[in-house]
């Protein structure tokens, strides 16, 4: 299996876990898993072009440079990635942050859409 396909598989697994967490009302953790779904999908996309980032911010930067600036993805997708990262930071590192149903549901829906866009582009290659 290609390495980027392994990452895409992880992305889909994270989506499934995020949905379960939303159903169980674990909003903070759902936000984190939704982000990781987007993150792994972005990593798969980068790897398909022989690009690699060693940090989360580097992944966001490379996505912008190689996929948004080239017009393959709109800036809306970069914002979804960036916003998900910020929510993940809160959910993973702020013990007082709980998240809400609305935030978790929106994040999960955006993650599903993001992963679908990545799959579409990867399948077209």
Backbone as a chain_set.jsonl record, in Angstrom:
{"seq": "XXXXXXXXXXXXXXXXXXXXXXXXXXXXXXXXXXXXXXXXXXXXXXXXXXXXXXXXXXXXXXXXXXXXXXXXXXXXXXXXXXXXXXXXXXXXXXXXXXXXXXXXXXXXXXXXXXXXXXXXXXXXX", "coords": {"N": [[0.846, -1.181, 0.0], [0.554, 2.199, -0.859], [2.275, 4.819, 0.847], [0.891, 7.241, 1.215], [-1.7, 6.344, 0.963], [-2.002, 4.854, 3.257], [-2.011, 6.889, 5.148], [-4.347, 8.188, 4.386], [-6.168, 6.221, 5.019], [-5.885, 6.222, 7.814], [-6.944, 8.738, 8.252], [-9.641, 8.352, 7.573], [-10.325, 6.539, 9.55], [-10.058, 8.155, 11.827], [-12.171, 9.909, 11.325], [-14.361, 8.216, 11.671], [-14.077, 7.589, 14.385], [-14.364, 10.148, 15.496], [-17.059, 10.64, 14.907], [-18.302, 8.724, 16.518], [-17.541, 9.701, 19.015], [-18.872, 12.157, 19.029], [-21.528, 11.27, 19.086], [-21.511, 10.172, 21.615], [-21.328, 12.364, 23.167], [-18.853, 13.497, 23.731], [-17.463, 16.095, 23.238], [-15.113, 17.708, 23.236], [-13.047, 15.866, 22.687], [-13.962, 14.876, 20.287], [-13.57, 17.095, 18.644], [-10.776, 17.151, 18.543], [-10.188, 14.67, 17.268], [-11.501, 15.079, 14.84], [-9.922, 17.11, 13.776], [-7.512, 15.645, 13.489], [-8.257, 13.865, 11.532], [-8.488, 15.557, 9.316], [-5.849, 16.463, 9.293], [-4.328, 14.079, 8.772], [-5.337, 13.504, 6.234], [-4.419, 15.735, 4.857], [-1.669, 15.359, 5.132], [-1.454, 13.018, 3.602], [-2.082, 14.031, 1.093], [0.045, 15.84, 0.709], [2.203, 14.027, 0.761], [1.653, 12.56, -1.522], [2.658, 14.196, -3.405], [5.301, 14.109, -2.923], [6.02, 15.706, -0.75], [6.8, 16.784, 2.535], [6.095, 17.595, 5.865], [7.356, 18.374, 9.059], [6.02, 19.359, 11.205], [2.843, 20.386, 12.594], [2.068, 23.01, 11.939], [3.766, 23.398, 9.803], [2.68, 21.605, 7.995], [0.23, 22.85, 7.491], [1.189, 25.193, 6.303], [2.543, 24.182, 3.987], [0.362, 23.026, 2.66], [-1.078, 25.319, 1.995], [0.798, 26.613, 0.288], [1.254, 24.733, -1.811], [-1.19, 23.727, -2.656], [-3.361, 25.491, -2.289], [-2.489, 28.025, -3.242], [-1.953, 27.242, -5.82], [-4.404, 26.791, -6.828], [-5.718, 24.367, -6.667], [-7.161, 23.812, -4.422], [-9.57, 25.774, -2.714], [-9.294, 28.834, -0.779], [-11.013, 28.534, 1.301], [-10.808, 25.892, 2.171], [-8.28, 25.91, 3.307], [-8.775, 27.568, 5.453], [-10.562, 25.985, 6.908], [-8.828, 23.91, 7.664], [-6.963, 25.373, 9.218], [-8.644, 26.48, 11.228], [-9.579, 24.116, 12.417], [-7.19, 23.18, 13.453], [-6.681, 25.131, 15.426], [-8.849, 24.676, 17.179], [-8.211, 22.091, 17.921], [-5.865, 22.55, 19.331], [-6.896, 23.878, 21.589], [-8.619, 21.86, 22.571], [-6.882, 19.764, 23.16], [-4.966, 20.853, 24.881], [-5.982, 22.674, 26.745], [-7.287, 22.395, 29.742], [-9.643, 23.41, 30.737], [-11.299, 23.726, 28.612], [-14.184, 22.579, 27.002], [-15.677, 22.336, 24.711], [-18.483, 22.433, 22.425], [-21.64, 20.983, 21.422], [-22.445, 22.082, 18.963], [-20.004, 23.123, 17.931], [-18.487, 20.764, 17.736], [-20.051, 19.192, 16.0], [-20.069, 20.784, 13.664], [-17.314, 20.829, 13.117], [-16.823, 18.104, 12.633], [-18.447, 17.7, 10.36], [-17.158, 19.423, 8.569], [-14.679, 18.163, 8.479], [-15.366, 15.727, 7.263], [-16.121, 16.679, 4.725], [-13.703, 17.846, 3.89], [-11.951, 15.635, 3.803], [-13.232, 14.164, 1.815], [-12.819, 15.848, -0.397], [-10.041, 15.696, -0.612], [-9.76, 12.958, -1.154], [-11.015, 12.884, -3.641], [-9.237, 14.397, -5.216], [-6.894, 12.853, -4.968], [-7.726, 10.434, -6.102], [-8.003, 11.213, -8.695], [-5.47, 11.429, -9.606]], "CA": [[0.0, 0.0, 0.0], [1.309, 3.449, -0.879], [2.307, 5.492, 2.148], [-0.181, 8.232, 1.328], [-2.963, 5.621, 1.153], [-2.051, 4.515, 4.68], [-2.421, 8.106, 5.846], [-5.759, 8.409, 4.08], [-6.89, 5.237, 5.823], [-5.903, 6.766, 9.175], [-7.872, 9.861, 8.219], [-11.002, 7.804, 7.599], [-10.499, 5.96, 10.887], [-10.286, 9.276, 12.746], [-13.537, 10.384, 11.073], [-15.271, 7.263, 12.308], [-13.946, 7.769, 15.831], [-14.956, 11.449, 15.826], [-18.519, 10.486, 14.867], [-18.677, 7.995, 17.737], [-17.367, 10.613, 20.144], [-19.973, 13.122, 18.977], [-22.719, 10.557, 19.56], [-21.364, 9.92, 23.062], [-21.265, 13.7, 23.777], [-17.47, 13.831, 24.086], [-17.247, 17.133, 22.229], [-13.713, 18.129, 23.204], [-12.249, 14.846, 22.01], [-14.449, 14.841, 18.905], [-12.878, 18.176, 17.935], [-9.4, 16.712, 18.32], [-10.171, 13.602, 16.257], [-11.881, 15.679, 13.554], [-8.71, 17.754, 13.273], [-6.543, 14.648, 13.039], [-8.742, 13.345, 10.256], [-8.063, 16.546, 8.319], [-4.385, 16.464, 9.291], [-3.832, 12.903, 8.046], [-5.699, 13.671, 4.821], [-3.49, 16.733, 4.317], [-0.376, 14.678, 5.037], [-1.545, 12.118, 2.445], [-2.027, 14.89, -0.087], [1.426, 16.309, 0.576], [3.061, 12.887, 0.436], [1.4, 12.178, -2.917], [3.488, 15.099, -4.21], [6.647, 13.997, -2.344], [6.229, 16.805, 0.185], [6.677, 16.324, 3.914], [6.277, 18.603, 6.915], [7.619, 17.717, 10.343], [5.172, 19.96, 12.237], [1.466, 20.662, 12.178], [2.06, 24.311, 11.259], [4.425, 23.183, 8.52], [1.687, 20.949, 7.139], [-0.711, 23.898, 7.086], [1.913, 26.089, 5.391], [2.754, 23.5, 2.71], [-0.945, 22.903, 2.01], [-1.354, 26.623, 1.394], [1.733, 26.883, -0.803], [1.225, 23.788, -2.926], [-2.532, 23.326, -3.084], [-4.268, 26.64, -2.336], [-1.935, 29.023, -4.169], [-1.992, 26.696, -7.183], [-5.801, 26.725, -7.237], [-6.3, 23.025, -6.548], [-8.101, 23.939, -3.312], [-9.879, 27.177, -2.428], [-8.828, 29.295, 0.529], [-11.974, 28.025, 2.289], [-10.271, 24.643, 2.717], [-7.161, 26.28, 4.178], [-9.379, 28.095, 6.681], [-11.076, 24.829, 7.654], [-7.653, 23.259, 8.257], [-6.427, 26.253, 10.252], [-9.609, 26.547, 12.336], [-9.567, 22.811, 13.086], [-5.945, 23.149, 14.221], [-6.865, 25.97, 16.614], [-9.741, 23.959, 18.096], [-7.449, 20.947, 18.437], [-4.964, 23.085, 20.354], [-7.709, 24.082, 22.79], [-9.156, 20.604, 23.102], [-5.81, 18.901, 23.664], [-4.05, 21.475, 25.835], [-6.666, 23.538, 27.704], [-8.108, 21.515, 30.578], [-10.939, 24.045, 30.984], [-12.085, 23.739, 27.374], [-15.025, 21.389, 26.853], [-16.294, 22.282, 23.394], [-19.944, 22.355, 22.416], [-22.201, 20.12, 20.388], [-22.419, 22.807, 17.685], [-18.616, 23.152, 17.45], [-18.067, 19.405, 17.382], [-20.797, 18.767, 14.812], [-19.549, 21.549, 12.525], [-15.959, 20.359, 12.842], [-16.929, 16.774, 12.025], [-18.977, 17.873, 9.002], [-16.087, 19.997, 7.756], [-13.661, 17.125, 8.294], [-15.881, 14.805, 6.245], [-16.046, 17.357, 3.426], [-12.288, 18.017, 3.564], [-11.411, 14.325, 3.425], [-13.834, 13.822, 0.519], [-12.115, 16.635, -1.422], [-8.7, 15.111, -0.758], [-9.933, 11.675, -1.852], [-11.338, 13.183, -5.036], [-8.008, 14.809, -5.893], [-5.969, 11.716, -5.017], [-8.254, 9.449, -7.052], [-7.848, 11.758, -10.044], [-4.041, 11.398, -9.98]], "C": [[0.89, 1.241, 0.0], [1.217, 4.129, 0.481], [1.174, 6.507, 2.283], [-1.54, 7.561, 1.491], [-3.12, 5.171, 2.609], [-2.526, 5.718, 5.491], [-3.896, 8.411, 5.596], [-6.633, 7.432, 4.867], [-6.979, 5.683, 7.285], [-6.898, 7.915, 9.281], [-9.314, 9.384, 8.329], [-11.316, 7.17, 8.956], [-10.797, 7.056, 11.913], [-11.689, 9.859, 12.566], [-14.555, 9.503, 11.784], [-15.267, 7.431, 13.831], [-14.584, 9.085, 16.265], [-16.477, 11.369, 15.853], [-19.019, 9.751, 16.111], [-18.59, 8.897, 18.967], [-18.47, 11.669, 20.186], [-21.25, 12.483, 19.521], [-22.697, 10.335, 21.074], [-21.224, 11.222, 23.861], [-19.886, 14.041, 24.348], [-16.977, 14.872, 23.073], [-15.788, 17.551, 22.11], [-12.872, 17.136, 22.411], [-12.687, 14.676, 20.559], [-13.743, 15.905, 18.072], [-11.44, 17.778, 17.602], [-9.324, 15.667, 17.208], [-10.576, 14.131, 14.881], [-10.674, 16.378, 12.935], [-7.737, 16.712, 12.734], [-6.977, 13.971, 11.744], [-8.302, 14.265, 9.116], [-6.543, 16.528, 8.178], [-3.819, 15.28, 8.5], [-4.173, 12.984, 6.56], [-4.752, 14.661, 4.151], [-2.101, 16.132, 4.157], [-0.352, 13.736, 3.829], [-1.41, 12.906, 1.15], [-0.599, 15.372, -0.339], [2.344, 15.175, 0.132], [2.864, 12.426, -1.004], [2.205, 13.04, -3.888], [4.94, 15.112, -3.717], [7.011, 15.194, -1.473], [6.021, 16.273, 1.59], [6.922, 17.494, 4.856], [6.455, 17.878, 8.24], [6.779, 18.294, 11.482], [3.764, 20.175, 11.685], [1.394, 21.992, 11.423], [2.744, 24.219, 9.898], [3.498, 22.522, 7.522], [0.697, 21.972, 6.607], [-0.06, 24.813, 6.052], [2.101, 25.444, 4.015], [1.446, 23.304, 1.95], [-1.288, 24.214, 1.31], [-0.493, 26.894, 0.175], [1.483, 26.015, -2.028], [-0.163, 23.409, -3.427], [-3.525, 24.48, -3.142], [-3.756, 27.662, -3.348], [-1.947, 28.542, -5.617], [-3.42, 26.542, -7.697], [-6.441, 25.35, -7.167], [-7.332, 22.955, -5.424], [-8.349, 25.426, -3.087], [-9.359, 27.542, -1.041], [-9.778, 28.86, 1.647], [-11.441, 26.756, 2.956], [-9.09, 24.916, 3.64], [-7.685, 26.818, 5.506], [-9.937, 26.96, 7.541], [-9.932, 24.112, 8.364], [-7.115, 24.084, 9.426], [-7.352, 26.338, 11.468], [-9.637, 25.235, 13.126], [-8.316, 22.674, 13.952], [-6.099, 23.941, 15.523], [-7.77, 25.286, 17.642], [-9.047, 22.738, 18.702], [-6.485, 21.4, 19.531], [-5.715, 23.275, 21.676], [-8.124, 22.751, 23.41], [-8.076, 19.711, 23.698], [-5.005, 19.514, 24.808], [-4.695, 22.4, 26.857], [-7.648, 22.69, 28.507], [-9.49, 22.097, 30.866], [-11.848, 24.033, 29.762], [-12.892, 22.449, 27.266], [-15.576, 21.24, 25.445], [-17.802, 22.175, 23.523], [-20.385, 21.38, 21.335], [-22.09, 20.796, 19.024], [-21.007, 22.839, 17.095], [-18.183, 21.778, 16.952], [-18.761, 18.926, 16.113], [-20.273, 19.469, 13.565], [-18.16, 21.051, 12.13], [-15.971, 18.994, 12.162], [-17.443, 16.873, 10.589], [-17.917, 18.445, 8.07], [-14.989, 18.976, 7.493], [-14.103, 16.135, 7.224], [-15.759, 15.414, 4.855], [-14.596, 17.498, 2.967], [-11.696, 16.703, 3.066], [-11.967, 13.899, 2.066], [-13.15, 14.578, -0.617], [-10.717, 16.075, -1.676], [-8.792, 13.789, -1.517], [-10.198, 11.903, -3.337], [-10.068, 13.55, -5.812], [-7.034, 13.638, -6.022], [-6.431, 10.656, -6.01], [-8.109, 9.911, -8.492], [-6.398, 11.691, -10.523], [-3.684, 10.116, -10.699]], "O": [[1.854, 1.325, 0.76], [0.205, 4.025, 1.174], [0.565, 6.62, 3.347], [-2.443, 8.142, 2.093], [-4.234, 5.114, 3.129], [-3.34, 5.581, 6.405], [-4.606, 8.844, 6.503], [-7.717, 7.793, 5.324], [-8.025, 5.538, 7.919], [-7.607, 8.047, 10.279], [-10.109, 9.944, 9.084], [-12.442, 7.258, 9.445], [-11.677, 6.902, 12.76], [-12.325, 10.257, 13.542], [-15.491, 9.995, 12.415], [-16.317, 7.417, 14.474], [-15.27, 9.136, 17.286], [-17.115, 11.962, 16.722], [-20.044, 10.12, 16.686], [-19.453, 8.858, 19.844], [-18.946, 12.031, 21.262], [-21.963, 13.087, 20.322], [-23.742, 10.315, 21.725], [-21.027, 11.193, 25.076], [-19.773, 14.78, 25.326], [-16.186, 14.569, 22.179], [-15.282, 17.729, 21.002], [-12.076, 17.532, 21.559], [-11.866, 14.364, 19.696], [-13.362, 15.652, 16.929], [-10.954, 18.044, 16.502], [-8.487, 15.772, 16.311], [-10.048, 13.677, 13.865], [-10.424, 16.262, 11.736], [-7.195, 16.876, 11.641], [-6.135, 13.551, 10.95], [-7.809, 13.806, 8.086], [-6.017, 16.574, 7.066], [-2.938, 15.456, 7.66], [-3.374, 12.572, 5.719], [-4.331, 14.452, 3.013], [-1.432, 16.373, 3.153], [0.649, 13.664, 3.116], [-0.708, 12.492, 0.228], [-0.103, 15.316, -1.464], [3.165, 15.349, -0.769], [3.807, 11.953, -1.638], [2.409, 12.667, -5.043], [5.709, 16.014, -4.051], [8.158, 15.64, -1.458], [5.169, 15.413, 1.816], [7.848, 18.281, 4.661], [5.782, 16.883, 8.508], [6.817, 17.779, 12.6], [3.537, 20.149, 10.475], [0.733, 22.085, 10.388], [2.34, 24.892, 8.95], [3.526, 22.843, 6.334], [0.363, 21.969, 5.422], [-0.68, 25.166, 5.049], [1.849, 26.081, 2.992], [1.425, 23.406, 0.724], [-1.737, 24.214, 0.163], [-0.991, 27.349, -0.855], [1.499, 26.508, -3.155], [-0.296, 22.833, -4.506], [-4.444, 24.456, -3.961], [-4.508, 28.112, -4.212], [-1.951, 29.357, -6.539], [-3.63, 26.203, -8.862], [-7.593, 25.184, -7.568], [-8.257, 22.144, -5.466], [-7.442, 26.242, -3.251], [-9.027, 26.671, -0.237], [-9.385, 28.822, 2.813], [-11.603, 26.568, 4.161], [-8.918, 24.228, 4.646], [-7.107, 26.553, 6.56], [-9.796, 26.978, 8.764], [-10.054, 23.749, 9.534], [-6.845, 23.545, 10.499], [-6.89, 26.274, 12.607], [-9.711, 25.246, 14.354], [-8.372, 22.121, 15.05], [-5.696, 23.477, 16.59], [-7.486, 25.317, 18.839], [-9.275, 22.4, 19.863], [-6.311, 20.713, 20.538], [-5.233, 22.885, 22.739], [-7.995, 22.545, 24.617], [-8.339, 18.976, 24.649], [-4.425, 18.789, 25.617], [-4.008, 22.872, 27.763], [-8.71, 22.315, 28.009], [-10.412, 21.355, 31.203], [-13.043, 24.305, 29.875], [-12.348, 21.355, 27.419], [-15.91, 20.131, 25.027], [-18.329, 21.867, 24.592], [-19.61, 21.004, 20.455], [-21.692, 20.166, 18.044], [-20.83, 22.61, 15.899], [-17.588, 21.65, 15.883], [-18.128, 18.322, 15.247], [-20.058, 18.834, 12.533], [-17.869, 20.875, 10.947], [-15.213, 18.759, 11.221], [-16.924, 16.2, 9.699], [-17.788, 18.013, 6.925], [-14.43, 18.932, 6.397], [-13.305, 15.746, 6.372], [-15.34, 14.741, 3.913], [-14.293, 17.295, 1.792], [-11.023, 16.665, 2.036], [-11.238, 13.331, 1.253], [-12.924, 14.012, -1.687], [-10.271, 15.994, -2.82], [-7.994, 13.53, -2.418], [-9.662, 11.19, -4.186], [-9.854, 13.072, -6.926], [-6.419, 13.456, -7.072], [-5.606, 10.044, -6.689], [-8.094, 9.091, -9.411], [-6.127, 11.874, -11.709], [-2.53, 9.924, -11.082]]}, "num_chains": 1, "name": "protein.A"}
